Amino acid sequence: MTTESRDIALITGASRGIGRATALRLSSNHHIVAAARSAEDLETLAAEIQTGGGSCDALVLDVADPAAVARTLRDVRADVLVNNAGIGFLKPFLELTPEEWNTMVNVNFNALFHVTRAVLPGMVERRRGHIIIIGSIASRSAFIGGPCYGGTKHAIMGFAESLMLEVRDQGVKVSVVNPGSVATDFSPERSDPSWMLVADDVADAVAFAVDTPPRVLLHRIEVRAAAPKKR
């Protein structure tokens, strides 16, 4: 399969964790456009994909910067968009700073508008495309330390379902993959990650949603560890 014949998958937060695993997983039959803030990590990802026979363009991008998103993605065609970039400061509300709050809202939620708005018109024009958002089981399960992080994940679900209803008749699918605890750099303080999901588990769920036939839409997928840590 040549690069020209492959669908294009744009993945945000692609330099590590779930984003990186998803880029590698989809690279077997997609040309990957990997976006993240770390140029060095993107370079190693692109090299790994190319070594495996795939192709990858790396875009250094802060998805919370609307001007940068509009400029960088202006000419990018995406058949698949994986909105994966996210950040979390998990602490009690009274310990959160305004900067931490705004960063989570901007990266986890506002960036959905910036990135999706940049590529959705092309999908609608071609009458085909798939937008996938990496959410969290925090979208329906509250926890201490999650007033902002959990709030952004609840907001993602409202955004995704409303968008799905708007664009499904125009050939565009919208899916949300909600993982439970995943052993990544996102939560490095965990002392025993052996019971958790790994990033590849979430990437497999993304690939499963992408590979459904045109008549099928998996709008919500929840992925949990089979045997959670015993308290």
C-alpha positions as CSV (number, residue, x, y, z in Angstrom):
1,M,0.0,0.0,0.0
2,T,1.6,3.3,-1.1
3,T,1.5,6.4,1.0
4,E,-0.8,8.1,-1.5
5,S,-3.4,5.3,-1.3
6,R,-3.6,5.3,2.5
7,D,-6.1,7.1,4.6
8,I,-4.5,9.8,6.8
9,A,-4.8,9.7,10.6
10,L,-4.1,12.9,12.5
11,I,-3.3,12.2,16.2
12,T,-2.8,14.8,18.8
13,G,-0.6,14.2,21.9
14,A,1.2,11.6,19.7
15,S,4.6,11.8,21.3
16,R,4.0,9.4,24.2
17,G,1.5,7.2,26.0
18,I,-1.8,6.5,24.4
19,G,-1.2,8.8,21.5
20,R,2.1,7.2,20.6
21,A,0.6,3.7,20.8
22,T,-2.3,4.7,18.6
23,A,0.0,6.2,16.0
24,L,2.0,3.0,15.9
25,R,-1.2,0.9,15.8
26,L,-2.8,2.8,13.0
27,S,0.4,3.1,10.9
28,S,0.0,-0.3,9.3
29,N,-2.7,1.1,7.0
30,H,-2.7,4.9,7.6
31,H,-0.3,7.6,6.8
32,I,0.2,9.2,10.3
33,V,0.3,12.9,11.0
34,A,1.6,13.1,14.5
35,A,1.1,16.3,16.5
36,A,2.6,17.1,19.9
37,R,4.8,19.7,21.6
38,S,8.0,17.6,21.8
39,A,10.0,17.6,18.5
40,E,12.5,15.1,19.8
41,D,9.8,12.6,20.8
42,L,8.0,13.1,17.5
43,E,11.2,12.4,15.6
44,T,11.7,9.0,17.4
45,L,8.1,8.1,16.7
46,A,8.4,8.9,13.0
47,A,11.6,6.9,12.8
48,E,9.9,3.9,14.5
49,I,6.9,4.1,12.1
50,Q,9.2,4.4,9.1
51,T,11.3,1.4,10.2
52,G,8.1,-0.6,10.4
53,G,7.3,0.2,6.8
54,G,4.8,3.1,7.5
55,S,4.9,6.8,6.9
56,C,4.7,9.7,9.3
57,D,4.7,13.5,9.2
58,A,5.6,15.2,12.6
59,L,4.0,18.5,13.5
60,V,5.2,20.4,16.6
61,L,2.0,21.9,17.9
62,D,0.5,23.2,21.1
63,V,-3.2,22.3,20.7
64,A,-4.2,24.9,23.3
65,D,-3.0,27.7,21.0
66,P,-5.8,28.4,18.5
67,A,-3.7,30.5,16.1
68,A,-1.0,27.8,16.0
69,V,-3.6,25.1,15.3
70,A,-5.3,27.0,12.5
71,R,-1.9,27.8,10.9
72,T,-0.4,24.3,11.3
73,L,-3.5,22.3,10.3
74,R,-4.7,24.6,7.5
75,D,-3.6,22.3,4.7
76,V,-3.8,19.0,6.6
77,R,-6.3,16.4,5.2
78,A,-7.5,14.0,7.9
79,D,-9.6,10.9,7.2
80,V,-9.3,10.0,10.9
81,L,-8.7,12.5,13.7
82,V,-7.7,11.2,17.1
83,N,-8.1,13.9,19.7
84,N,-5.9,12.5,22.4
85,A,-3.9,15.4,23.9
86,G,-4.7,15.8,27.6
87,I,-3.3,16.9,30.9
88,G,-4.3,16.4,34.5
89,F,-3.5,18.1,37.8
90,L,-5.3,15.7,40.1
91,K,-5.6,17.5,43.5
92,P,-8.4,18.9,45.7
93,F,-10.2,21.9,44.4
94,L,-8.7,24.3,47.0
95,E,-5.2,23.3,46.0
96,L,-5.7,24.0,42.3
97,T,-4.2,27.2,41.0
98,P,-5.9,29.2,38.3
99,E,-3.1,28.4,35.9
100,E,-3.6,24.6,36.4
101,W,-7.4,25.0,36.0
102,N,-7.1,27.0,32.8
103,T,-4.5,24.6,31.4
104,M,-6.7,21.6,31.9
105,V,-9.7,23.3,30.3
106,N,-7.7,24.6,27.4
107,V,-5.9,21.3,26.6
108,N,-8.6,18.8,27.5
109,F,-11.6,20.7,26.2
110,N,-11.0,23.9,24.3
111,A,-8.5,22.2,22.0
112,L,-11.3,19.9,20.8
113,F,-12.8,22.9,19.2
114,H,-9.6,24.2,17.7
115,V,-8.4,20.9,16.2
116,T,-11.8,19.5,15.1
117,R,-12.8,22.8,13.6
118,A,-9.6,22.8,11.5
119,V,-10.2,19.4,9.9
120,L,-14.0,18.7,10.0
121,P,-14.9,20.9,7.0
122,G,-12.8,18.7,4.8
123,M,-14.5,15.5,6.1
124,V,-17.9,17.0,5.5
125,E,-16.9,18.0,2.0
126,R,-15.7,14.5,1.2
127,R,-18.6,13.0,3.1
128,R,-16.3,10.6,5.0
129,G,-14.2,10.8,8.1
130,H,-14.0,9.6,11.7
131,I,-13.3,11.8,14.8
132,I,-12.2,9.8,17.9
133,I,-11.8,11.5,21.2
134,I,-9.9,9.8,24.1
135,G,-12.0,10.5,27.1
136,S,-11.9,8.8,30.5
137,I,-14.2,6.8,32.8
138,A,-14.0,10.0,34.9
139,S,-16.6,11.3,32.5
140,R,-19.2,9.5,34.6
141,S,-17.3,8.5,37.8
142,A,-16.5,11.4,40.2
143,F,-13.4,11.1,42.4
144,I,-11.7,13.2,45.0
145,G,-9.1,15.4,43.3
146,G,-11.0,15.6,40.0
147,P,-13.2,18.7,40.1
148,C,-11.5,20.2,36.9
149,Y,-10.2,17.0,35.2
150,G,-13.4,15.2,35.7
151,G,-15.3,18.2,34.6
152,T,-13.5,18.4,31.3
153,K,-14.2,14.7,30.7
154,H,-17.9,15.2,31.4
155,A,-17.8,18.1,28.9
156,I,-16.2,15.9,26.3
157,M,-19.1,13.6,26.3
158,G,-21.6,16.4,25.8
159,F,-19.5,17.8,22.9
160,A,-19.0,14.4,21.3
161,E,-22.7,13.3,21.4
162,S,-23.9,16.6,20.1
163,L,-21.3,16.6,17.3
164,M,-22.2,13.1,16.4
165,L,-25.8,14.0,15.9
166,E,-24.8,17.0,13.7
167,V,-22.5,15.2,11.3
168,R,-23.4,11.5,11.1
169,D,-25.8,12.2,8.2
170,Q,-22.8,13.8,6.4
171,G,-20.7,10.7,6.4
172,V,-18.6,11.6,9.5
173,K,-18.4,9.3,12.5
174,V,-17.8,10.5,16.1
175,S,-16.6,8.1,18.7
176,V,-15.3,8.4,22.3
177,V,-13.0,5.9,23.9
178,N,-13.1,6.1,27.7
179,P,-10.3,4.2,29.3
180,G,-9.9,3.4,33.0
181,S,-6.5,3.6,34.7
182,V,-3.6,3.3,32.2
183,A,0.0,2.8,33.0
184,T,1.6,5.8,31.2
185,D,3.6,8.9,32.1
186,F,0.3,10.6,32.8
187,S,0.2,9.2,36.3
188,P,3.9,8.3,37.1
189,E,3.3,8.4,40.9
190,R,1.5,5.0,40.8
191,S,3.6,2.6,42.8
192,D,2.1,-0.6,41.3
193,P,0.9,-0.3,37.7
194,S,0.8,-4.0,37.1
195,W,-3.0,-4.2,37.3
196,M,-3.6,-1.3,34.9
197,L,-4.3,-1.2,31.2
198,V,-1.4,-0.4,29.0
199,A,-1.4,2.2,26.2
200,D,-1.7,-0.5,23.5
201,D,-5.0,-1.7,25.0
202,V,-6.5,1.7,24.3
203,A,-4.9,1.9,20.9
204,D,-6.5,-1.4,20.0
205,A,-9.9,0.0,21.0
206,V,-9.3,3.0,18.7
207,A,-8.3,0.8,15.8
208,F,-11.4,-1.4,16.4
209,A,-13.6,1.7,16.1
210,V,-11.8,2.9,13.0
211,D,-12.1,-0.5,11.3
212,T,-15.9,-0.8,11.6
213,P,-17.8,-0.8,8.2
214,P,-19.4,2.4,7.0
215,R,-22.8,1.4,8.3
216,V,-21.6,0.9,11.9
217,L,-20.9,3.6,14.4
218,L,-19.4,2.8,17.8
219,H,-20.1,6.0,19.6
220,R,-18.9,5.1,23.1
221,I,-16.3,2.5,24.1
222,E,-15.3,1.9,27.7
223,V,-12.1,0.0,28.4
224,R,-11.3,-1.1,31.9
225,A,-8.7,-3.3,33.5
226,A,-10.2,-6.8,33.9
227,A,-8.9,-7.2,37.5
228,P,-8.6,-3.9,39.3
229,K,-6.1,-3.4,42.1
230,K,-7.3,-4.8,45.4
231,R,-7.7,-2.2,48.1
